């Protein structure tokens, strides 16, 4: 069953310049069509909101259905407000936000939100086809890997790939969902071989970075940072993709770091937003292969920087080379 995230806000975005995300709830999509809308076209509940405290109604219709925009750090986000009296709730429609982060500049005028297709709501976390992944037999294009193949991981050992997921987004889909456009990290952006060639990943995909300032502020000199937070418009950028893009997921028995184009980057981690971003076919495959897999299960390979934290330090950050610091 598909799911999405409903976020709790601290206040009504219409009357406040800034809103802070207080909590997040994963809910099942029980809709009989593909769109979140107000009211539902078929007159049925759209989401199972029974576990959300203070949620009004059964989601056949919402208390309000207004669209708002703002920024988290320097990154734009848009969201649809579902409830403004009592407890404020919203769903994200573009960009990303985490619990504890503040969306600034949200005191917009009232604009009714259009229906949103469920499959376009979350972000993807994956590599772009064509990326070279280090294996015991040398570098291989990621799209040629299949379950059972071995890949070199950060501890120096070879781990077997358990699952490979793929999804192609057309140029039309990318134009309508600009937040899904790949981030391009140009060859040598962080020094010779870092990366060895231009590397493209999804905006939420996390790369291993290091800086002395990280250890001072967070107690760890090596952390994972989302690619979108490293964008500087020169070495790292998002560019229109006229031919579309194919994203590829790699899943291991646990969260791993793999060497791609000479740097370390994460494998698929089944966190909440990652799992919710997958199409139904991929979710069924995962359920069959990993019946005990739960969103967010297990631990990440390295501590994670939030997007706004990575953005603060991005001028200091370096991508980790094949030999970890």
C-alpha positions in Angstrom: 0.0 0.0 0.0 1.3 3.5 -0.9 1.9 6.0 1.9 2.7 9.7 2.2 3.8 12.0 5.0 1.6 14.5 6.7 3.5 17.2 8.6 2.3 19.1 11.7 3.0 22.8 11.8 3.3 25.1 14.7 0.9 27.7 13.3 -1.2 28.8 10.4 1.0 29.8 7.4 -1.4 32.4 6.3 -0.9 34.5 9.4 2.7 33.9 10.1 5.9 34.6 8.0 7.5 31.5 9.3 6.2 28.0 10.2 8.1 25.2 12.0 7.6 21.5 11.4 6.8 19.9 14.7 6.0 16.3 13.8 5.6 14.0 10.8 3.1 11.1 10.4 3.2 8.3 7.8 -0.3 7.5 6.5 -1.7 4.9 4.1 -3.2 6.2 0.9 -6.6 4.5 0.7 -7.9 6.6 -2.2 -9.6 4.9 -5.2 -7.9 7.3 -7.7 -4.5 8.8 -8.2 -5.0 12.3 -6.9 -5.1 14.0 -3.5 -7.9 16.6 -3.9 -10.6 18.5 -2.1 -13.1 17.0 -2.0 -12.4 13.5 -3.3 -13.8 12.9 -6.8 -15.3 9.6 -5.8 -16.6 10.7 -2.4 -14.3 8.3 -0.5 -11.6 8.8 2.2 -8.3 9.5 0.6 -5.9 8.9 3.5 -6.0 6.8 6.7 -5.7 9.7 9.2 -7.1 7.6 12.2 -3.7 7.7 13.9 -3.1 11.5 13.6 -4.1 13.3 16.8 -6.5 16.2 16.3 -7.1 15.5 12.6 -10.6 16.7 11.6 -12.8 14.4 9.4 -12.0 11.2 7.5 -10.1 12.9 4.6 -12.9 12.6 2.1 -12.5 16.4 2.2 -10.2 18.6 4.2 -10.8 21.5 6.4 -8.9 23.6 3.9 -6.9 22.9 0.7 -4.6 25.9 0.1 -1.2 26.1 -1.5 1.7 27.9 0.1 5.4 28.5 -0.7 8.5 29.4 1.2 12.1 28.3 1.7 14.0 26.0 4.0 17.4 27.6 4.3 17.9 28.7 0.7 15.8 25.8 -0.9 12.3 26.5 -2.2 9.4 24.4 -1.0 5.7 24.3 -1.7 3.0 22.6 0.3 -0.7 22.1 0.6 -2.4 23.1 3.9 -5.0 20.5 5.0 -6.1 21.9 8.4 -5.6 25.3 9.9 -7.8 25.3 13.0 -6.8 23.4 16.1 -3.7 21.5 14.9 -2.2 22.7 11.6 -1.3 19.9 9.1 0.1 20.0 5.6 1.6 17.8 2.8 4.7 18.8 0.9 4.3 19.1 -2.9 7.8 20.2 -3.9 11.2 20.4 -2.1 11.9 18.8 1.2 11.6 19.5 4.9 12.4 17.7 8.1 11.0 17.8 11.6 12.5 20.8 13.5 13.1 22.8 10.3 11.5 26.2 9.6 9.8 27.2 6.4 10.3 30.9 6.0 8.3 33.4 3.9 5.0 31.6 4.1 2.5 34.5 4.8 1.0 34.2 1.3 -2.5 35.2 0.2 -5.1 32.4 0.1 -4.8 30.3 -3.1 -6.8 27.1 -3.5 -4.5 24.2 -4.2 -5.0 22.1 -7.4 -5.2 18.3 -7.1 -1.8 16.6 -6.6 -0.9 13.2 -8.1 0.4 11.0 -5.3 3.4 9.7 -7.3 4.8 13.2 -7.8 4.7 14.3 -4.1 8.0 12.9 -2.6 11.5 13.1 -3.8 13.6 10.3 -5.2 17.0 9.2 -3.7 19.0 7.4 -6.3 21.8 7.5 -9.0 21.4 8.4 -12.6 21.9 5.7 -15.2 25.4 5.7 -16.6 27.2 6.3 -13.3 30.2 4.1 -12.8 30.1 2.0 -9.6 33.3 0.2 -8.3 33.0 -3.6 -8.2 35.6 -6.3 -7.6 35.9 -6.5 -11.3 36.3 -2.8 -11.9 34.0 0.0 -12.6 30.5 -0.9 -14.0 27.7 1.2 -15.2 25.1 1.1 -12.5 22.2 0.1 -14.8 24.1 -3.1 -15.6 24.1 -4.3 -12.0 21.6 -7.0 -10.9 20.8 -8.7 -7.7 23.6 -10.9 -6.5 26.4 -8.8 -8.1 29.1 -7.6 -5.8 30.0 -4.0 -5.1 32.9 -2.6 -3.1 31.7 -0.8 0.0 33.5 1.7 2.4 34.8 -1.0 4.7 36.8 -2.4 1.8 34.7 -5.5 1.4 32.5 -6.6 -1.4 28.7 -6.7 -0.6 26.0 -8.4 -2.7 23.3 -6.2 -4.2 19.9 -7.4 -3.0 17.6 -5.3 -5.1 17.9 -2.9 -8.0 15.1 -0.5 -8.8 14.7 1.7 -11.9 12.4 4.5 -12.9 12.5 6.8 -15.9 11.2 10.3 -15.8 10.5 12.0 -19.1 11.5 15.6 -20.0 7.8 16.5 -19.6 7.6 15.0 -16.1 10.8 16.8 -15.1 9.4 20.1 -16.4 6.3 19.6 -14.3 8.3 18.4 -11.3 11.5 20.5 -11.4 12.5 19.4 -7.8 13.2 16.0 -9.3 15.8 17.3 -11.8 19.2 15.6 -11.2 22.0 17.5 -9.5 25.2 17.5 -11.6 28.6 17.5 -9.8 31.2 18.4 -12.4 34.4 16.3 -12.8 37.1 17.6 -10.4 34.7 19.9 -8.6 36.4 19.0 -5.3 39.9 18.3 -6.6 41.4 15.7 -9.0 39.3 12.6 -9.2 36.6 14.0 -7.0 34.5 13.1 -9.0 36.4 11.4 -11.8 33.7 12.3 -14.3 30.5 14.4 -14.1 28.2 12.7 -11.6 24.5 13.1 -11.6 22.3 12.0 -8.7 18.8 12.9 -7.5 18.6 16.0 -5.3 18.1 14.1 -2.1 20.9 11.6 -2.7 23.5 11.9 0.0 27.3 12.1 -0.6 30.0 11.6 2.0 31.6 14.9 2.9 34.3 16.0 5.4 35.4 19.3 7.0 37.1 20.3 10.2 34.1 22.4 11.1 31.8 19.4 11.1 33.8 17.8 14.0 33.6 21.1 16.0 29.9 21.6 15.5 28.6 18.0 15.3 31.3 15.8 16.8 31.9 14.0 13.5 34.4 15.0 10.8 32.8 12.8 8.2 29.0 13.0 7.5 26.4 12.5 4.7 25.0 15.6 2.9 22.2 15.8 0.4 23.4 16.8 -3.1 20.8 19.6 -3.4 22.4 21.4 -0.4 25.7 21.5 -2.2 24.5 23.4 -5.3 26.6 26.5 -6.0 25.6 27.2 -9.6 29.1 26.5 -10.9 30.7 23.3 -9.8 27.4 21.8 -8.7 24.1 22.7 -10.4 20.7 21.6 -11.6 20.2 21.9 -15.3 17.2 21.2 -17.5 17.2 17.7 -18.9 15.8 17.6 -22.4 16.0 13.8 -22.9 14.6 12.8 -19.5 16.5 10.8 -16.9 16.6 7.3 -15.6 17.1 6.9 -11.8 18.5 3.7 -10.4 18.3 2.4 -6.8 20.7 -0.1 -5.2 19.7 -1.8 -2.0 21.9 -4.0 0.2 21.2 -5.9 3.4 22.1 -2.6 5.2 22.8 1.0 4.4 26.2 1.1 2.6 28.5 3.5 1.0 29.6 2.7 -2.6 32.3 4.3 -4.7 30.8 6.1 -7.6 33.0 8.1 -10.0 35.8 8.1 -7.4 33.8 9.3 -4.4 31.7 7.8 -1.7 27.9 7.9 -1.9 25.1 6.2 -0.2 23.1 3.1 -1.3 19.4 3.2 -0.9 18.3 3.7 2.7 14.6 2.8 3.3 13.8 6.0 5.1 10.2 7.2 5.1 10.5 9.7 2.2 12.6 7.3 0.1 10.1 4.4 0.4 7.1 6.6 -0.2 8.7 8.0 -3.4 8.8 4.5 -5.1 6.2 3.5 -7.6 3.8 0.7 -6.6 5.6 -2.0 -8.6 8.9 -1.3 -6.8 7.1 -1.4 -3.4 5.7 -4.8 -4.2 9.1 -6.1 -5.2 10.6 -4.8 -1.9 7.8 -6.3 0.1 8.4 -9.7 -1.5 12.2 -9.6 -1.0 12.2 -7.9 2.4 9.0 -8.8 4.2 10.3 -7.5 7.5 11.6 -4.2 6.0 10.1 -1.1 7.6 10.5 2.5 6.6 13.5 3.9 8.5 14.6 0.4 9.7 18.3 0.0 10.5 20.8 2.7 10.9 22.6 5.0 8.4 26.2 4.3 7.6 27.3 7.8 8.8 25.7 10.7 10.6 23.5 12.9 8.3 23.6 16.6 7.8 20.2 18.3 7.4 19.9 20.3 4.1 20.2 23.7 5.9 23.2 22.5 7.9 25.0 21.3 4.8 24.2 24.6 3.1 25.7 26.5 5.9 29.0 24.7 5.6 29.1 24.0 1.8 32.0 26.3 1.1 34.1 24.2 3.6 32.9 20.7 2.6 35.0 18.3 0.6 33.8 15.1 -1.0 35.5 12.1 0.5 38.0 10.4 -1.8 38.3 6.6 -2.1 40.4 6.4 1.1 38.3 7.7 4.0 39.8 10.3 6.3 
